[in-house]
């Protein structure tokens, strides 16, 4: 397979619901085709329903990252620095795993949110994208991509919120948002 088959960079961004769902859908499609996929999440506890389903798919490996103990807005600068260091280490381990196992697609859910929250260094992601394996498809999600990340992406899809039940006080529902 050449670059026309694999090797592009996707960003699903915006304030609307569905960014992770898009990346999960793409993971399902890749699995059905026979691709090997690594799926990792930042800022999430690793207990969401979609991860349970992904773990059952052939060729899909869900990478367990260390969840944060509290929301990033509640963290001190020291705590953020610790999480930033841990996230960098775990990310680089996943990159090495992707190379070693000749993975076809790497999904990095909430990459943009982790960067925005100051718990993931954007420079590490930019350097990776500039030097990633040629045939590795990369998917990132989150609200606000920087201009640098948009420039490096081949796809940028924005999901905008028009209306959401959370605005009416309805919390995330099991099997729908969680």
MODELLER restraints for C-alpha pairs under 7 A, 6 or more apart:
rsr = mdl.restraints
at = mdl.atoms
rsr.add(forms.Gaussian(group=physical.xy_distance, feature=features.Distance(at['CA:3:A'], at['CA:135:A']), mean=6.03, stdev=0.5))
rsr.add(forms.Gaussian(group=physical.xy_distance, feature=features.Distance(at['CA:6:A'], at['CA:135:A']), mean=5.00, stdev=0.5))
rsr.add(forms.Gaussian(group=physical.xy_distance, feature=features.Distance(at['CA:6:A'], at['CA:136:A']), mean=6.29, stdev=0.5))
rsr.add(forms.Gaussian(group=physical.xy_distance, feature=features.Distance(at['CA:6:A'], at['CA:137:A']), mean=5.66, stdev=0.5))
rsr.add(forms.Gaussian(group=physical.xy_distance, feature=features.Distance(at['CA:7:A'], at['CA:134:A']), mean=5.55, stdev=0.5))
rsr.add(forms.Gaussian(group=physical.xy_distance, feature=features.Distance(at['CA:7:A'], at['CA:135:A']), mean=3.99, stdev=0.5))
rsr.add(forms.Gaussian(group=physical.xy_distance, feature=features.Distance(at['CA:7:A'], at['CA:136:A']), mean=4.50, stdev=0.5))
rsr.add(forms.Gaussian(group=physical.xy_distance, feature=features.Distance(at['CA:7:A'], at['CA:137:A']), mean=4.30, stdev=0.5))
rsr.add(forms.Gaussian(group=physical.xy_distance, feature=features.Distance(at['CA:8:A'], at['CA:137:A']), mean=4.99, stdev=0.5))
rsr.add(forms.Gaussian(group=physical.xy_distance, feature=features.Distance(at['CA:8:A'], at['CA:138:A']), mean=6.41, stdev=0.5))
rsr.add(forms.Gaussian(group=physical.xy_distance, feature=features.Distance(at['CA:8:A'], at['CA:154:A']), mean=5.88, stdev=0.5))
rsr.add(forms.Gaussian(group=physical.xy_distance, feature=features.Distance(at['CA:9:A'], at['CA:137:A']), mean=5.94, stdev=0.5))
rsr.add(forms.Gaussian(group=physical.xy_distance, feature=features.Distance(at['CA:9:A'], at['CA:138:A']), mean=4.75, stdev=0.5))
rsr.add(forms.Gaussian(group=physical.xy_distance, feature=features.Distance(at['CA:9:A'], at['CA:139:A']), mean=5.94, stdev=0.5))
rsr.add(forms.Gaussian(group=physical.xy_distance, feature=features.Distance(at['CA:9:A'], at['CA:153:A']), mean=4.77, stdev=0.5))
rsr.add(forms.Gaussian(group=physical.xy_distance, feature=features.Distance(at['CA:9:A'], at['CA:154:A']), mean=5.16, stdev=0.5))
rsr.add(forms.Gaussian(group=physical.xy_distance, feature=features.Distance(at['CA:9:A'], at['CA:155:A']), mean=6.31, stdev=0.5))
rsr.add(forms.Gaussian(group=physical.xy_distance, feature=features.Distance(at['CA:10:A'], at['CA:138:A']), mean=6.09, stdev=0.5))
rsr.add(forms.Gaussian(group=physical.xy_distance, feature=features.Distance(at['CA:10:A'], at['CA:139:A']), mean=4.63, stdev=0.5))
rsr.add(forms.Gaussian(group=physical.xy_distance, feature=features.Distance(at['CA:10:A'], at['CA:140:A']), mean=6.16, stdev=0.5))
rsr.add(forms.Gaussian(group=physical.xy_distance, feature=features.Distance(at['CA:10:A'], at['CA:153:A']), mean=5.83, stdev=0.5))
rsr.add(forms.Gaussian(group=physical.xy_distance, feature=features.Distance(at['CA:10:A'], at['CA:154:A']), mean=6.06, stdev=0.5))
rsr.add(forms.Gaussian(group=physical.xy_distance, feature=features.Distance(at['CA:10:A'], at['CA:155:A']), mean=4.61, stdev=0.5))
rsr.add(forms.Gaussian(group=physical.xy_distance, feature=features.Distance(at['CA:10:A'], at['CA:156:A']), mean=6.01, stdev=0.5))
rsr.add(forms.Gaussian(group=physical.xy_distance, feature=features.Distance(at['CA:11:A'], at['CA:139:A']), mean=5.95, stdev=0.5))
rsr.add(forms.Gaussian(group=physical.xy_distance, feature=features.Distance(at['CA:11:A'], at['CA:140:A']), mean=4.90, stdev=0.5))
rsr.add(forms.Gaussian(group=physical.xy_distance, feature=features.Distance(at['CA:11:A'], at['CA:141:A']), mean=5.67, stdev=0.5))
rsr.add(forms.Gaussian(group=physical.xy_distance, feature=features.Distance(at['CA:11:A'], at['CA:153:A']), mean=6.73, stdev=0.5))
rsr.add(forms.Gaussian(group=physical.xy_distance, feature=features.Distance(at['CA:11:A'], at['CA:155:A']), mean=6.03, stdev=0.5))
rsr.add(forms.Gaussian(group=physical.xy_distance, feature=features.Distance(at['CA:11:A'], at['CA:156:A']), mean=4.73, stdev=0.5))
rsr.add(forms.Gaussian(group=physical.xy_distance, feature=features.Distance(at['CA:11:A'], at['CA:157:A']), mean=6.19, stdev=0.5))
rsr.add(forms.Gaussian(group=physical.xy_distance, feature=features.Distance(at['CA:12:A'], at['CA:19:A']), mean=5.34, stdev=0.5))
rsr.add(forms.Gaussian(group=physical.xy_distance, feature=features.Distance(at['CA:12:A'], at['CA:140:A']), mean=6.40, stdev=0.5))
rsr.add(forms.Gaussian(group=physical.xy_distance, feature=features.Distance(at['CA:12:A'], at['CA:141:A']), mean=4.80, stdev=0.5))
rsr.add(forms.Gaussian(group=physical.xy_distance, feature=features.Distance(at['CA:12:A'], at['CA:142:A']), mean=6.67, stdev=0.5))
rsr.add(forms.Gaussian(group=physical.xy_distance, feature=features.Distance(at['CA:12:A'], at['CA:156:A']), mean=6.08, stdev=0.5))
rsr.add(forms.Gaussian(group=physical.xy_distance, feature=features.Distance(at['CA:12:A'], at['CA:157:A']), mean=4.95, stdev=0.5))
rsr.add(forms.Gaussian(group=physical.xy_distance, feature=features.Distance(at['CA:12:A'], at['CA:158:A']), mean=5.97, stdev=0.5))
rsr.add(forms.Gaussian(group=physical.xy_distance, feature=features.Distance(at['CA:13:A'], at['CA:19:A']), mean=6.29, stdev=0.5))
rsr.add(forms.Gaussian(group=physical.xy_distance, feature=features.Distance(at['CA:13:A'], at['CA:141:A']), mean=5.70, stdev=0.5))
rsr.add(forms.Gaussian(group=physical.xy_distance, feature=features.Distance(at['CA:13:A'], at['CA:142:A']), mean=5.05, stdev=0.5))
rsr.add(forms.Gaussian(group=physical.xy_distance, feature=features.Distance(at['CA:13:A'], at['CA:143:A']), mean=4.67, stdev=0.5))
rsr.add(forms.Gaussian(group=physical.xy_distance, feature=features.Distance(at['CA:13:A'], at['CA:144:A']), mean=6.16, stdev=0.5))
rsr.add(forms.Gaussian(group=physical.xy_distance, feature=features.Distance(at['CA:13:A'], at['CA:145:A']), mean=6.97, stdev=0.5))
rsr.add(forms.Gaussian(group=physical.xy_distance, feature=features.Distance(at['CA:13:A'], at['CA:157:A']), mean=6.20, stdev=0.5))
rsr.add(forms.Gaussian(group=physical.xy_distance, feature=features.Distance(at['CA:13:A'], at['CA:158:A']), mean=4.81, stdev=0.5))
rsr.add(forms.Gaussian(group=physical.xy_distance, feature=features.Distance(at['CA:13:A'], at['CA:159:A']), mean=6.03, stdev=0.5))
rsr.add(forms.Gaussian(group=physical.xy_distance, feature=features.Distance(at['CA:14:A'], at['CA:142:A']), mean=6.89, stdev=0.5))
rsr.add(forms.Gaussian(group=physical.xy_distance, feature=features.Distance(at['CA:14:A'], at['CA:143:A']), mean=4.35, stdev=0.5))
rsr.add(forms.Gaussian(group=physical.xy_distance, feature=features.Distance(at['CA:14:A'], at['CA:144:A']), mean=6.23, stdev=0.5))
rsr.add(forms.Gaussian(group=physical.xy_distance, feature=features.Distance(at['CA:14:A'], at['CA:158:A']), mean=5.01, stdev=0.5))
rsr.add(forms.Gaussian(group=physical.xy_distance, feature=features.Distance(at['CA:14:A'], at['CA:159:A']), mean=4.87, stdev=0.5))
rsr.add(forms.Gaussian(group=physical.xy_distance, feature=features.Distance(at['CA:14:A'], at['CA:160:A']), mean=5.40, stdev=0.5))
rsr.add(forms.Gaussian(group=physical.xy_distance, feature=features.Distance(at['CA:15:A'], at['CA:143:A']), mean=5.61, stdev=0.5))
rsr.add(forms.Gaussian(group=physical.xy_distance, feature=features.Distance(at['CA:15:A'], at['CA:159:A']), mean=6.39, stdev=0.5))
rsr.add(forms.Gaussian(group=physical.xy_distance, feature=features.Distance(at['CA:15:A'], at['CA:160:A']), mean=5.20, stdev=0.5))
rsr.add(forms.Gaussian(group=physical.xy_distance, feature=features.Distance(at['CA:15:A'], at['CA:161:A']), mean=5.53, stdev=0.5))
rsr.add(forms.Gaussian(group=physical.xy_distance, feature=features.Distance(at['CA:16:A'], at['CA:159:A']), mean=4.75, stdev=0.5))
rsr.add(forms.Gaussian(group=physical.xy_distance, feature=features.Distance(at['CA:16:A'], at['CA:160:A']), mean=4.20, stdev=0.5))
rsr.add(forms.Gaussian(group=physical.xy_distance, feature=features.Distance(at['CA:16:A'], at['CA:161:A']), mean=3.89, stdev=0.5))
rsr.add(forms.Gaussian(group=physical.xy_distance, feature=features.Distance(at['CA:17:A'], at['CA:159:A']), mean=6.92, stdev=0.5))
rsr.add(forms.Gaussian(group=physical.xy_distance, feature=features.Distance(at['CA:17:A'], at['CA:161:A']), mean=6.81, stdev=0.5))
rsr.add(forms.Gaussian(group=physical.xy_distance, feature=features.Distance(at['CA:19:A'], at['CA:141:A']), mean=5.94, stdev=0.5))
rsr.add(forms.Gaussian(group=physical.xy_distance, feature=features.Distance(at['CA:19:A'], at['CA:142:A']), mean=6.95, stdev=0.5))
rsr.add(forms.Gaussian(group=physical.xy_distance, feature=features.Distance(at['CA:20:A'], at['CA:109:A']), mean=6.41, stdev=0.5))
rsr.add(forms.Gaussian(group=physical.xy_distance, feature=features.Distance(at['CA:20:A'], at['CA:141:A']), mean=6.58, stdev=0.5))
rsr.add(forms.Gaussian(group=physical.xy_distance, feature=features.Distance(at['CA:23:A'], at['CA:107:A']), mean=6.97, stdev=0.5))
rsr.add(forms.Gaussian(group=physical.xy_distance, feature=features.Distance(at['CA:23:A'], at['CA:139:A']), mean=6.86, stdev=0.5))
rsr.add(forms.Gaussian(group=physical.xy_distance, feature=features.Distance(at['CA:27:A'], at['CA:37:A']), mean=6.88, stdev=0.5))
rsr.add(forms.Gaussian(group=physical.xy_distance, feature=features.Distance(at['CA:31:A'], at['CA:57:A']), mean=6.64, stdev=0.5))
rsr.add(forms.Gaussian(group=physical.xy_distance, feature=features.Distance(at['CA:31:A'], at['CA:58:A']), mean=6.15, stdev=0.5))
rsr.add(forms.Gaussian(group=physical.xy_distance, feature=features.Distance(at['CA:31:A'], at['CA:59:A']), mean=5.88, stdev=0.5))
rsr.add(forms.Gaussian(group=physical.xy_distance, feature=features.Distance(at['CA:31:A'], at['CA:60:A']), mean=6.54, stdev=0.5))
rsr.add(forms.Gaussian(group=physical.xy_distance, feature=features.Distance(at['CA:34:A'], at['CA:59:A']), mean=6.83, stdev=0.5))
rsr.add(forms.Gaussian(group=physical.xy_distance, feature=features.Distance(at['CA:35:A'], at['CA:59:A']), mean=6.33, stdev=0.5))
rsr.add(forms.Gaussian(group=physical.xy_distance, feature=features.Distance(at['CA:35:A'], at['CA:104:A']), mean=5.73, stdev=0.5))
rsr.add(forms.Gaussian(group=physical.xy_distance, feature=features.Distance(at['CA:36:A'], at['CA:59:A']), mean=4.55, stdev=0.5))
rsr.add(forms.Gaussian(group=physical.xy_distance, feature=features.Distance(at['CA:36:A'], at['CA:60:A']), mean=5.89, stdev=0.5))
rsr.add(forms.Gaussian(group=physical.xy_distance, feature=features.Distance(at['CA:36:A'], at['CA:103:A']), mean=5.00, stdev=0.5))
rsr.add(forms.Gaussian(group=physical.xy_distance, feature=features.Distance(at['CA:36:A'], at['CA:104:A']), mean=5.21, stdev=0.5))
rsr.add(forms.Gaussian(group=physical.xy_distance, feature=features.Distance(at['CA:36:A'], at['CA:105:A']), mean=6.51, stdev=0.5))
rsr.add(forms.Gaussian(group=physical.xy_distance, feature=features.Distance(at['CA:37:A'], at['CA:59:A']), mean=6.10, stdev=0.5))
rsr.add(forms.Gaussian(group=physical.xy_distance, feature=features.Distance(at['CA:37:A'], at['CA:60:A']), mean=4.73, stdev=0.5))
rsr.add(forms.Gaussian(group=physical.xy_distance, feature=features.Distance(at['CA:37:A'], at['CA:61:A']), mean=6.18, stdev=0.5))
rsr.add(forms.Gaussian(group=physical.xy_distance, feature=features.Distance(at['CA:37:A'], at['CA:103:A']), mean=5.89, stdev=0.5))
rsr.add(forms.Gaussian(group=physical.xy_distance, feature=features.Distance(at['CA:37:A'], at['CA:104:A']), mean=5.98, stdev=0.5))
rsr.add(forms.Gaussian(group=physical.xy_distance, feature=features.Distance(at['CA:37:A'], at['CA:105:A']), mean=4.76, stdev=0.5))
rsr.add(forms.Gaussian(group=physical.xy_distance, feature=features.Distance(at['CA:37:A'], at['CA:106:A']), mean=5.83, stdev=0.5))
rsr.add(forms.Gaussian(group=physical.xy_distance, feature=features.Distance(at['CA:38:A'], at['CA:60:A']), mean=6.01, stdev=0.5))
rsr.add(forms.Gaussian(group=physical.xy_distance, feature=features.Distance(at['CA:38:A'], at['CA:61:A']), mean=4.95, stdev=0.5))
rsr.add(forms.Gaussian(group=physical.xy_distance, feature=features.Distance(at['CA:38:A'], at['CA:62:A']), mean=5.96, stdev=0.5))
rsr.add(forms.Gaussian(group=physical.xy_distance, feature=features.Distance(at['CA:38:A'], at['CA:63:A']), mean=6.73, stdev=0.5))
rsr.add(forms.Gaussian(group=physical.xy_distance, feature=features.Distance(at['CA:38:A'], at['CA:105:A']), mean=6.39, stdev=0.5))
rsr.add(forms.Gaussian(group=physical.xy_distance, feature=features.Distance(at['CA:38:A'], at['CA:106:A']), mean=4.90, stdev=0.5))
rsr.add(forms.Gaussian(group=physical.xy_distance, feature=features.Distance(at['CA:38:A'], at['CA:107:A']), mean=6.17, stdev=0.5))
rsr.add(forms.Gaussian(group=physical.xy_distance, feature=features.Distance(at['CA:39:A'], at['CA:61:A']), mean=6.20, stdev=0.5))
rsr.add(forms.Gaussian(group=physical.xy_distance, feature=features.Distance(at['CA:39:A'], at['CA:62:A']), mean=4.79, stdev=0.5))
rsr.add(forms.Gaussian(group=physical.xy_distance, feature=features.Distance(at['CA:39:A'], at['CA:63:A']), mean=5.93, stdev=0.5))
rsr.add(forms.Gaussian(group=physical.xy_distance, feature=features.Distance(at['CA:39:A'], at['CA:106:A']), mean=6.03, stdev=0.5))
rsr.add(forms.Gaussian(group=physical.xy_distance, feature=features.Distance(at['CA:39:A'], at['CA:107:A']), mean=4.67, stdev=0.5))
rsr.add(forms.Gaussian(group=physical.xy_distance, feature=features.Distance(at['CA:39:A'], at['CA:108:A']), mean=6.30, stdev=0.5))
rsr.add(forms.Gaussian(group=physical.xy_distance, feature=features.Distance(at['CA:40:A'], at['CA:62:A']), mean=6.04, stdev=0.5))
rsr.add(forms.Gaussian(group=physical.xy_distance, feature=features.Distance(at['CA:40:A'], at['CA:63:A']), mean=5.00, stdev=0.5))
rsr.add(forms.Gaussian(group=physical.xy_distance, feature=features.Distance(at['CA:40:A'], at['CA:64:A']), mean=6.79, stdev=0.5))
rsr.add(forms.Gaussian(group=physical.xy_distance, feature=features.Distance(at['CA:40:A'], at['CA:65:A']), mean=6.96, stdev=0.5))
rsr.add(forms.Gaussian(group=physical.xy_distance, feature=features.Distance(at['CA:40:A'], at['CA:107:A']), mean=6.08, stdev=0.5))
rsr.add(forms.Gaussian(group=physical.xy_distance, feature=features.Distance(at['CA:40:A'], at['CA:108:A']), mean=5.11, stdev=0.5))
rsr.add(forms.Gaussian(group=physical.xy_distance, feature=features.Distance(at['CA:40:A'], at['CA:109:A']), mean=6.12, stdev=0.5))
rsr.add(forms.Gaussian(group=physical.xy_distance, feature=features.Distance(at['CA:41:A'], at['CA:65:A']), mean=6.79, stdev=0.5))
rsr.add(forms.Gaussian(group=physical.xy_distance, feature=features.Distance(at['CA:41:A'], at['CA:108:A']), mean=5.73, stdev=0.5))
rsr.add(forms.Gaussian(group=physical.xy_distance, feature=features.Distance(at['CA:41:A'], at['CA:109:A']), mean=4.55, stdev=0.5))
rsr.add(forms.Gaussian(group=physical.xy_distance, feature=features.Distance(at['CA:41:A'], at['CA:110:A']), mean=6.10, stdev=0.5))
rsr.add(forms.Gaussian(group=physical.xy_distance, feature=features.Distance(at['CA:42:A'], at['CA:109:A']), mean=6.26, stdev=0.5))
rsr.add(forms.Gaussian(group=physical.xy_distance, feature=features.Distance(at['CA:42:A'], at['CA:110:A']), mean=5.33, stdev=0.5))
rsr.add(forms.Gaussian(group=physical.xy_distance, feature=features.Distance(at['CA:42:A'], at['CA:111:A']), mean=6.17, stdev=0.5))
rsr.add(forms.Gaussian(group=physical.xy_distance, feature=features.Distance(at['CA:42:A'], at['CA:114:A']), mean=6.25, stdev=0.5))
rsr.add(forms.Gaussian(group=physical.xy_distance, feature=features.Distance(at['CA:43:A'], at['CA:67:A']), mean=6.55, stdev=0.5))
rsr.add(forms.Gaussian(group=physical.xy_distance, feature=features.Distance(at['CA:43:A'], at['CA:68:A']), mean=6.65, stdev=0.5))
rsr.add(forms.Gaussian(group=physical.xy_distance, feature=features.Distance(at['CA:43:A'], at['CA:110:A']), mean=6.71, stdev=0.5))
rsr.add(forms.Gaussian(group=physical.xy_distance, feature=features.Distance(at['CA:43:A'], at['CA:114:A']), mean=6.39, stdev=0.5))
rsr.add(forms.Gaussian(group=physical.xy_distance, feature=features.Distance(at['CA:44:A'], at['CA:67:A']), mean=6.22, stdev=0.5))
rsr.add(forms.Gaussian(group=physical.xy_distance, feature=features.Distance(at['CA:45:A'], at['CA:67:A']), mean=4.94, stdev=0.5))
rsr.add(forms.Gaussian(group=physical.xy_distance, feature=features.Distance(at['CA:46:A'], at['CA:64:A']), mean=6.70, stdev=0.5))
rsr.add(forms.Gaussian(group=physical.xy_distance, feature=features.Distance(at['CA:48:A'], at['CA:178:A']), mean=5.32, stdev=0.5))
rsr.add(forms.Gaussian(group=physical.xy_distance, feature=features.Distance(at['CA:49:A'], at['CA:175:A']), mean=6.24, stdev=0.5))
rsr.add(forms.Gaussian(group=physical.xy_distance, feature=features.Distance(at['CA:49:A'], at['CA:178:A']), mean=6.06, stdev=0.5))
rsr.add(forms.Gaussian(group=physical.xy_distance, feature=features.Distance(at['CA:54:A'], at['CA:60:A']), mean=6.59, stdev=0.5))
rsr.add(forms.Gaussian(group=physical.xy_distance, feature=features.Distance(at['CA:55:A'], at['CA:61:A']), mean=6.51, stdev=0.5))
rsr.add(forms.Gaussian(group=physical.xy_distance, feature=features.Distance(at['CA:55:A'], at['CA:62:A']), mean=6.21, stdev=0.5))
rsr.add(forms.Gaussian(group=physical.xy_distance, feature=features.Distance(at['CA:65:A'], at['CA:90:A']), mean=6.80, stdev=0.5))
rsr.add(forms.Gaussian(group=physical.xy_distance, feature=features.Distance(at['CA:72:A'], at['CA:117:A']), mean=6.38, stdev=0.5))
rsr.add(forms.Gaussian(group=physical.xy_distance, feature=features.Distance(at['CA:80:A'], at['CA:118:A']), mean=6.75, stdev=0.5))
rsr.add(forms.Gaussian(group=physical.xy_distance, feature=features.Distance(at['CA:80:A'], at['CA:119:A']), mean=5.62, stdev=0.5))
rsr.add(forms.Gaussian(group=physical.xy_distance, feature=features.Distance(at['CA:81:A'], at['CA:119:A']), mean=6.84, stdev=0.5))
rsr.add(forms.Gaussian(group=physical.xy_distance, feature=features.Distance(at['CA:83:A'], at['CA:119:A']), mean=5.67, stdev=0.5))
rsr.add(forms.Gaussian(group=physical.xy_distance, feature=features.Distance(at['CA:84:A'], at['CA:119:A']), mean=4.06, stdev=0.5))
rsr.add(forms.Gaussian(group=physical.xy_distance, feature=features.Distance(at['CA:84:A'], at['CA:120:A']), mean=4.93, stdev=0.5))
rsr.add(forms.Gaussian(group=physical.xy_distance, feature=features.Distance(at['CA:84:A'], at['CA:121:A']), mean=6.83, stdev=0.5))
rsr.add(forms.Gaussian(group=physical.xy_distance, feature=features.Distance(at['CA:87:A'], at['CA:120:A']), mean=6.16, stdev=0.5))
rsr.add(forms.Gaussian(group=physical.xy_distance, feature=features.Distance(at['CA:88:A'], at['CA:120:A']), mean=6.54, stdev=0.5))
rsr.add(forms.Gaussian(group=physical.xy_distance, feature=features.Distance(at['CA:103:A'], at['CA:136:A']), mean=6.87, stdev=0.5))
rsr.add(forms.Gaussian(group=physical.xy_distance, feature=features.Distance(at['CA:104:A'], at['CA:135:A']), mean=6.82, stdev=0.5))
rsr.add(forms.Gaussian(group=physical.xy_distance, feature=features.Distance(at['CA:104:A'], at['CA:136:A']), mean=5.07, stdev=0.5))
rsr.add(forms.Gaussian(group=physical.xy_distance, feature=features.Distance(at['CA:104:A'], at['CA:137:A']), mean=6.08, stdev=0.5))
rsr.add(forms.Gaussian(group=physical.xy_distance, feature=features.Distance(at['CA:105:A'], at['CA:136:A']), mean=5.46, stdev=0.5))
rsr.add(forms.Gaussian(group=physical.xy_distance, feature=features.Distance(at['CA:105:A'], at['CA:137:A']), mean=4.46, stdev=0.5))
rsr.add(forms.Gaussian(group=physical.xy_distance, feature=features.Distance(at['CA:105:A'], at['CA:138:A']), mean=5.70, stdev=0.5))
rsr.add(forms.Gaussian(group=physical.xy_distance, feature=features.Distance(at['CA:106:A'], at['CA:137:A']), mean=6.26, stdev=0.5))
rsr.add(forms.Gaussian(group=physical.xy_distance, feature=features.Distance(at['CA:106:A'], at['CA:138:A']), mean=4.90, stdev=0.5))
rsr.add(forms.Gaussian(group=physical.xy_distance, feature=features.Distance(at['CA:106:A'], at['CA:139:A']), mean=6.25, stdev=0.5))
rsr.add(forms.Gaussian(group=physical.xy_distance, feature=features.Distance(at['CA:107:A'], at['CA:138:A']), mean=5.88, stdev=0.5))
rsr.add(forms.Gaussian(group=physical.xy_distance, feature=features.Distance(at['CA:107:A'], at['CA:139:A']), mean=4.59, stdev=0.5))
rsr.add(forms.Gaussian(group=physical.xy_distance, feature=features.Distance(at['CA:107:A'], at['CA:140:A']), mean=6.13, stdev=0.5))
rsr.add(forms.Gaussian(group=physical.xy_distance, feature=features.Distance(at['CA:108:A'], at['CA:139:A']), mean=5.95, stdev=0.5))
rsr.add(forms.Gaussian(group=physical.xy_distance, feature=features.Distance(at['CA:108:A'], at['CA:140:A']), mean=4.90, stdev=0.5))
rsr.add(forms.Gaussian(group=physical.xy_distance, feature=features.Distance(at['CA:108:A'], at['CA:141:A']), mean=6.76, stdev=0.5))
rsr.add(forms.Gaussian(group=physical.xy_distance, feature=features.Distance(at['CA:109:A'], at['CA:140:A']), mean=5.63, stdev=0.5))
rsr.add(forms.Gaussian(group=physical.xy_distance, feature=features.Distance(at['CA:109:A'], at['CA:141:A']), mean=5.01, stdev=0.5))
rsr.add(forms.Gaussian(group=physical.xy_distance, feature=features.Distance(at['CA:110:A'], at['CA:140:A']), mean=6.89, stdev=0.5))
rsr.add(forms.Gaussian(group=physical.xy_distance, feature=features.Distance(at['CA:110:A'], at['CA:141:A']), mean=4.95, stdev=0.5))
rsr.add(forms.Gaussian(group=physical.xy_distance, feature=features.Distance(at['CA:110:A'], at['CA:142:A']), mean=4.71, stdev=0.5))
rsr.add(forms.Gaussian(group=physical.xy_distance, feature=features.Distance(at['CA:111:A'], at['CA:140:A']), mean=5.89, stdev=0.5))
rsr.add(forms.Gaussian(group=physical.xy_distance, feature=features.Distance(at['CA:111:A'], at['CA:141:A']), mean=5.87, stdev=0.5))
rsr.add(forms.Gaussian(group=physical.xy_distance, feature=features.Distance(at['CA:111:A'], at['CA:142:A']), mean=6.10, stdev=0.5))
rsr.add(forms.Gaussian(group=physical.xy_distance, feature=features.Distance(at['CA:112:A'], at['CA:141:A']), mean=6.09, stdev=0.5))
rsr.add(forms.Gaussian(group=physical.xy_distance, feature=features.Distance(at['CA:112:A'], at['CA:142:A']), mean=4.43, stdev=0.5))
rsr.add(forms.Gaussian(group=physical.xy_distance, feature=features.Distance(at['CA:112:A'], at['CA:143:A']), mean=6.33, stdev=0.5))
rsr.add(forms.Gaussian(group=physical.xy_distance, feature=features.Distance(at['CA:112:A'], at['CA:144:A']), mean=6.21, stdev=0.5))
rsr.add(forms.Gaussian(group=physical.xy_distance, feature=features.Distance(at['CA:112:A'], at['CA:145:A']), mean=5.90, stdev=0.5))
rsr.add(forms.Gaussian(group=physical.xy_distance, feature=features.Distance(at['CA:113:A'], at['CA:142:A']), mean=5.11, stdev=0.5))
rsr.add(forms.Gaussian(group=physical.xy_distance, feature=features.Distance(at['CA:113:A'], at['CA:143:A']), mean=6.36, stdev=0.5))
rsr.add(forms.Gaussian(group=physical.xy_distance, feature=features.Distance(at['CA:114:A'], at['CA:120:A']), mean=5.26, stdev=0.5))
rsr.add(forms.Gaussian(group=physical.xy_distance, feature=features.Distance(at['CA:115:A'], at['CA:121:A']), mean=6.01, stdev=0.5))
rsr.add(forms.Gaussian(group=physical.xy_distance, feature=features.Distance(at['CA:115:A'], at['CA:122:A']), mean=5.86, stdev=0.5))
rsr.add(forms.Gaussian(group=physical.xy_distance, feature=features.Distance(at['CA:126:A'], at['CA:149:A']), mean=6.91, stdev=0.5))
rsr.add(forms.Gaussian(group=physical.xy_distance, feature=features.Distance(at['CA:150:A'], at['CA:156:A']), mean=6.88, stdev=0.5))
rsr.add(forms.Gaussian(group=physical.xy_distance, feature=features.Distance(at['CA:172:A'], at['CA:178:A']), mean=6.13, stdev=0.5))
